[in-house]
Amino acid sequence: MSETPVNPFAQFFAAMPQSFSVPPAAASELNAPKPVTPEPGWWWLSAVRPEAWQSAASKWFTPEADVAPLIATDRRFKSDAWGAQPFFANLRDQYLRTAAFWRDLVAHADLDETERHRAKFFLEQILDAAAPSNFFATNPEAIEKAIATNGESLKHGLENLRSDIEKGHIAMTNESVFKVGENLAVSPGDVVFRNDLIELIHYTPTQKTVHEKPLLIVPPCINKFYILDLKPENSFVAHAVNEGFDVYLVSWRNIPESMQALPWERYLDEGVLTAIDEVRDHANVDTINTLGFCVGGTILACSLAVLAARGELEEFVESATYLTTLLDFSEPGDIKAYIGESTYQMRVQSLGEDGSKGRMSGAELAQSFASLRANDLIWSFVVNNYLKGQDPAAFDLLFWNGDSTNLPGPMYLYYLRNFYLDNKLMQPASLTMLDEPIDLSMVMIPSYVYSSREDHIVPWKSAFASAELWGGDVEFVLGASGHIAGVVNPPGPKKRSYWTSAWPSPSPEAWDAAAKEHVGSWWPHWYEWLRPYSGKRVAAKKHPKSKLGQAPGRYVLEKM
């Protein structure tokens, strides 16, 4: 039975008080299962000194000429319609001055850096939501379009709003255009293994010969795998296959209610470790190469640490590649504004002390990540879809972004507590998984670590700190752009760069200062790094047709 549709706006705002209301300083006073009562969201105002109020107030009376740079860099007000009439121009300018006032207050408040980050983040959420561009009566572009279309744009906008309320989320793309397995995730292959948690896909070689040692890709489990196999021209999978690598990929299951009690260790045991065994068996080889992306990289790292503790790592695995992966969670990026003892206890109240009473909603996770870039991923669609009555364009990346997966409660709480809150993964033997002490320094195989310079989810300096945890040789590469666009950057138009430098380095700043810039995709650089660990070229094996079906498999098609 389908769930009652949720108002996307109500869902967005309902999450905010829970997340930003309790300052970190009060976290130690919270003891589960005591009910958590959030304080007002403006808790940080008590830390503002009188002189800070005076400094911030000066921003409110900024001369008009000083507002011009703010207008020029704010895409919400780029239309000439905002300056055509004094009312809208004054509204825009007062909004920008007010925003500058509040930002200045946060900047000068007596807060530690964690508190300041939280205060700044949630202030931006409020400022973004309160922008005059988000309301029909105060958006001259929307009003002009309604007049020009005799109200048709407003009518269509209301239809879009009704449709999104029924679906329970804001449409970011024309969802009817895309279908997984037809125009997304179309790289040919077979499902060669399936259990309750994963499907293992083997992609059909396109070359007569392939490298002897296969590559196993472990994508993140909080989204579907096809971010690495969107269209043939930008498919990471397709390009790797065309380069002669024998590619296998894990497709994680969208956790149903019957599996909501699954713990973190099952993602290692029945996920990555099982996949490694199955790839070795299917390809009839002793060792393979591995790659993990985002949280898939974190799961891979833990799995390799288990193998290292068992003394089996170098018998099974040649190398590991990590794409935008956190292992040292001391600086986890913008998402840390949502991470705290208070929010953890709220999750415990809903999921149970051990998490087994529920699942972490993929829709809620997606909304949380969207709020990290609220203007781009929420309010721009509110304005275009509803106020202006425009249909969203067809964009494969945004379609994938909305195709989220649920996570089991115990797995999610373990990840939140031990990694984000307590940062135990980077502490040798602080965690035990599958009865083995986890020590990343014991993972002695070569590692290729890729990070994106503008990544707000895995900051590149945090990826650098994570790379320092490995015991083996490291190749650290920094790419342009963000968390997804930096990774999915196929060879072709030289629109982005990547940087390389010697490893180890005293600090990320020292590494960056000595780094050499290369114009173009980092993929060819990775291919050449991977080849020595992939063995000689051998004739591509012809496997019998799988009884489990063809790629992209069954699990990727399951909806929340």
N, C-alpha and C positions, 0 to 999 in steps of 0.2 A: 504494500500500500504506500502510495507516495505521501511525503510529508507535506504539511500545510506550508504554502509559499511564505517566505519571509520578506518583509519590506527591506530592500537593500540599504536604505538610509537608516532605518531603525537599527538594523544589524550593525552598521558602522558606528553610530553614535553610542549604542548600548555598550560597546566594548571599551570606549574611551575612559569613563570614570573608573572602571575596574583596573585599568592599566597604569594611570598616571597619578592616582590620587594619594598614594602613600609614599612618603619619601624613604629612600634607602636607610636613613638613620633609624627609622622606626621598625625596620624589618626584624631585628632581633627580639622585639617585644611580641611578635606574633607566634603563637603556639597552636599548632593543629591539635585537635579539630575545632578549636575555638572559632566561632564565626568571625569573619573578617569584615569590618565596617570601614569602607574607604573614607578618608578625610576629604575636604573640598579640594578641587583640582588646583587651587591657587595657593597651596601650602607654602610655596617658596617665597611669597611676598613678604613674609616675616623676616626674611634674610636680606631685604633691600635696605641699604643705608640711606639717610636723608640726602646726602650729596648725589647718590645715584638717581633718586627721584628728580633732582634738579637737572642733572645731565640728560636724563631721558626726556624731561619736559621740553628741553630745547629742541628736540627733534620734532616736536609737535608744531613748532613755529618756524620750521625750516622755510627759508625763502623759496619761492616757486622755482627759481632756477636750479636749486639743489634737488628738487624732486625729479627733474628731467632725466638724470641717469637711471633712476629707479624705473621710470616709465619705459625707457628705451630697452631695458633688459627683461621686462616682464611681459611674456607672451599674452597674458590675459588682456592687456590693454593696448595691443599693437594696432588695433583698428582705428582709423581716423574718426570713427563715430564717437569715441570717448572724448575727443577734444572739440567736436563740432558744436556742442552746446555747453554753456557754462555750468548747468546743473550737473551733468555727468562728469565734466572735467573736475569740478570741485569735489564730487563724490569720490572719484578716483584718487585725487591728491590727498584728501583727508584720510582715506583708507591707508595709503602708503605712509603718511606721516604717523598715523596711529600705530601701524605695524612697526615702524622704526622706533617709536616710543617704547613699546613692550619689549622689543628685542634688546634695546639698550638697558632696560631694567634687568633682564636676565643676565646680560653680559657683566653687569656690575654688582650683582647680588653676591652676598657672602655664602657661596655654595662650593662644595668640592666638585671635582670634575664630573663625577657620576651624577650627582644631583643636578648640576648645570645642564648636562646632556639631556636628562629626562625633562627638566623644566623647558628647555629650548625646544625639544622635540614636540611636546604636547602643546606648547604655545603655538608652534607652527601649524599643528592640526586645527586649532581654533581659528587662527588667522586665515588659513586656507579656506575653511568652511564659511567664514564670515565675509569673504570677498564679494563686492557688489556685482561682480561678473556672474555669480552663482544664482542670482535671482532675476526673474523676468522683469520686474518693475524697475530694476536698477541696472539693467544690461541694455544699452542702446542698440547693440547689434541685433539682439533677439527681437527688440521692439520694431526696428526697421524691417527685419525680415517678415515679421507677422503682418505689418502693414503692406509690404510689397506683395505678399501672397494671399492677401485678403483673409488672413487668419488660418490659412491651410497649414503653415509651419507649426503653429501652436496646437492645432488639432492633431497633427501627426506626432508632435512631441508628447502629447498626453497618451496617445496610443502606444508609443514606445515605452512610456512610464508604466502603463498598465501591463504591457507584455513583460517588462522586467520584474515587476512585483510578482507576477504569476510564476516566473522562473526562479525568483529568489536571488537574483544578482543583476548587476548593471552590465548590459551587453557592451563589450569592448570591440567586438568585431562582428561581421556578418556570419553567424554561426552556421547558417544553412549551406554555406559554400564549401565547408570542409567536412570530410569524412575520413576517419582513420582507416587505413588499409586501401583507400581508393586514391586520394590525392595527398595524404600525409602518411608517413611510415610505410613507404612503398618499396623499400629495398627488398629484393627477393631473398627468401630464406625459409628455414623450417624450424618448428619448435621441436627440439630434440630431447627435452626433459621438462617434466612438470611435477611439482608437489603443491601443497596447499598454499605456499608462500610465493613461489617464483615459477616463471617459465624461463627456460633457457633457449635462446634463439641462435641458430647458426646461419650466418649469411652466406649466400651462394657466391663462390669466387667468380670474378669476372676475368681473371687472367688464367692462362694455361698452367702457370706455376705460382705457388704461394710460398711465403716464408714457413719454415717447418714448425716453428713454435707459435701457437695461436695467441691471440689477444682476447682477454675477457674484459668486457666493459661493465662496470657497476654504476648505473645512473642513480640519481636521488630517488628515494622512496616517497617523497612528499609530492611529486608530480609524475606524470607519465614519461616513459623513456624517450618518446619520439621527438623531444627537443633536439636529440642527436641524429634524428632522421626525418627532418621536415620535408623538404623537397630535394630531389636528386642533386640540384646545383649547390645547395648549402648543407647537405647531409654529411655530418662527421663520419657516420658509418659508411656511406657510399664511397666517400673519398678514401677512407682507410682500406676498404675492399679493393678499390681500383689501384691502390699503391702496392697490392700484392700481399696484404696482411690477411691472415685467416681469422675472421672476426666472429666472436660470440658475444652475446649480450644478455644481461639479466633483466627480465620484465617483472617488476614487483607487483604483487596483487593489491588491489584496492580493498582494504580490509573490511569484510562483512561483519555483521553483529556477532556471528557465531565464533569469530576469531578475535574478539575485542580484548581477551585476556593474554594475548601474546606478549612475552617479555622481550627485552632488547637482545638477549643472547640467541634467541631463535633466528634473528636476522643474520647472525653470524653462522650458526650451525646449519640451519636449513636454507640459508641464503647464500652468502659468499663461499663458505667452505664447501658446501655441497656443489655449488657451481664449479669451483676449481676442480674438484674430483671428477665431475661429469665432463668437463672440457678435456681434461687429460685422458679420460677413457675414450671419449668420442673421437678425438684426434689421434689417439694412440701415441701419446708423447709423455715424457716424464715431467717436463717443466713447461710453464706457460708465462706469458706476460699479463699484467693486470692494469686496469685503469679505473679510477673512481672519480666521480663528479659530485661536488658539493657534499651533502650528507652521505651520498654513496661512497665518497672518498673516506669519510670518517668511519663508516662501517667496514670498508676494505682495510683501513689501517688497523682497526681492532682485530680483524680476522688474521691479518698477517702477523700481528703481535702474538696471537694465540699459537700460530704455527711456529713462530720463533721460540716461544716458551717450550713447545713440544720437541724442538730440535728438528723440525720437518720443513722449515721455510725454504731453504736453498735446494731441497730435494723436489719441491713443487713449483716454485716461482722464481723466474729470472729477474724481473724488474717490476716496478710499480710507477704509475703515473697518477698524479693528483691534480685535478682541475678545480680551482677555487674551493679549496677544502680547508676547514678549520680543525686544528688539533689542539692548539693553545687558544683557549677561549677567554683570555684575560681582556681582550678588546674585540668584542664580537660585532662591532658595527652598529648601525642604527637600530637594529632589533633589540639591543640591550635596554632601550627605553621600555620595552614590554617585559623585561626579565627582572624579577625581584622575588623576595620571599613572599610578599603579599599575593602576587599573581600565582605563584606556585601553590600556595595554600588554597586559593580559589579553585585551582584545577583539582587539587586533592578532594575538595568538597564535592565537586561534580563527578569526578572519575573514581573516587574511593581512595583509601589510604595507599593501596597498592596499584591503583589504576584499573583494576579488573572490572569495574562497574560500567565502563563506557569506552567510547572512542574519541579521539581528537578529530573534530570535524575538518575535513579538507577545505570546505568552503570558508570556515573561520580562519584557517591558516592563510588561505589565499587573500582574504580581506585584510588580514594583519600585514602581509607583505605589500599589498597594494597601498595601504596607508603610509608606508614608508616613503612613497612618492605620490602623495595624495593628489596634488594638482594634475599630474600626468595620468594617473591610473584611476582616479575617481571623478574629480570635479570637471576635468575637461570633457568627460563623457556625459556628465550631467548637463553641462552647457550645450554641447553639440546635439545630443540625442533628444533631450527634453525641451530645453528653452528654444533651440533653433529648429527642432524637428527634423534633424538630419539622421540618416541611417549610417551606422558605423561601417567603415570600409572593411574589406576582407583582408585580414592580416593573420598569417599562420602562427606567428609567435604569440599573439594575444589570444588566439584560440587555444593554443597549448596552455597558456598561462591560466586559463579558466577551467582547464580539465584536471582538477585536483584529485587527491586521494585521501581517504581517511587513514589514520594511524591508530594502532591499538593503544589503549590507555597506559598499561605498564611500560611499554616501550617508550612512549612519549614522556612520561614522568621521569623515567630513568635518564633519558637523554637530557631533559631539562635540569634535573637535580645534579647529576654527576659531571656534566660537561659545562653547561652554561653557568650554573650557579656556583658549583664547587671547583670547577676547572681541574678535575682529577686526572684526566687523560694524559696530561703532560707531566704528571708526577709519577715517577717509576714505582710500579707495584702498589699504587694506591687503589687500583681497581682489580677485581678478579672476574674473569669471564671464562665460562666453560671450564672452571676449576683451574685456570691458569692465571698467574700474575701478568698484568699488562705493562710492558716496558718498551716503549717505542724505540729506545736507543739500541735494543737488541735486534731490531729489523735492519740487517746489514746489506740487503740487496740495493742496487742502484735505484734512485728515485728521480723522476722528472716532476718538478713542482711548477705548475702554471698559476699565475694570479693576474687579475685585471686591475689596472691602475685606478679606475673610478668605481670599483666594486663597493657598494654600500652594505652588502650582506656579509661578505668575507673581505674586509679591508686588506689591501695587499701587504701591509706591514705585519698584519696578524698571520697571513699566509707565510710570510718570511720567518716569523717566530716559530710557526709550526714546522717549517722545513728544517729548522735547527735541531729538532728533536730526533731526527733519523740518525742511525748509526752508520749507514753506508754512504756512498758517494751521492751527491745531490747536484742536479742541474736546475737552477732556479731561473724561470723566465717570466718576465712581466709584459703583459699585453695592454693595448689601449682599450678604452671603453669600459663597460660594466660587467656585472655578474654573468649575464647570458650572452650579450652581444660580443663581449670579448672572447668568449669560448667559441661561439658559432661564428667564426670569421674565416670563411673558406678562401683559398687562393683565388685570385682574380683581380678586380680593380684594386689598386693600391690605396685604399682609403684609410687604412689603419696601420699602426706600427707595433713592433714588439722590441723589447730590450733584453740584452744578455750581459752578464758580467761574471767575473771569477767568483767561485765559491770555495771555502767559506769567506764571509766578509764580517768585519767588526759590527756593523749595524746596517739596517735597511737604507739609511741615508748615505752611508759610505758606498754601499752596493750601487745605489741609484746614481751617485755622483760619478762612479767609474763605468757605468753601463754604456753600452754601444747600442744606438738605435738602428733598427732594421725596418725598412719600409715594406709593408705587405703582411700576409698572414703568417702566424707562428706555426701553422700545421706542417709545412715542409721541414722546418727545423726539428720538430718532434719526430717526423718520419725518419730522418737521418739519425737522430739519437736512438730510436727504437730498433733500427735494423740490426745492429751488432748483437742484440739480445734475442733476436728472432730466428736465428739460425739460417742455414742455406736455403735457397729456393728449391722446392721439390714439386713434382707434378700434383696439381690440385686433385684431391681425392673425390671420387664420385660416391656419395652416400645414398643408400636406398631412401625412397620417399618416406617421410616420417608419418606415422599413424596419428601423431598428436596435432597435425595440421601445419599450415604454413604461417610465415611471418605476416602480420605482426603478432599473431597469437590471440588467445582468448582474453587474458587478463587486462590487456590495455584497453579493451572495449568496454569493460565494466564501469558503470557510472556510480556516483555516490548515492 
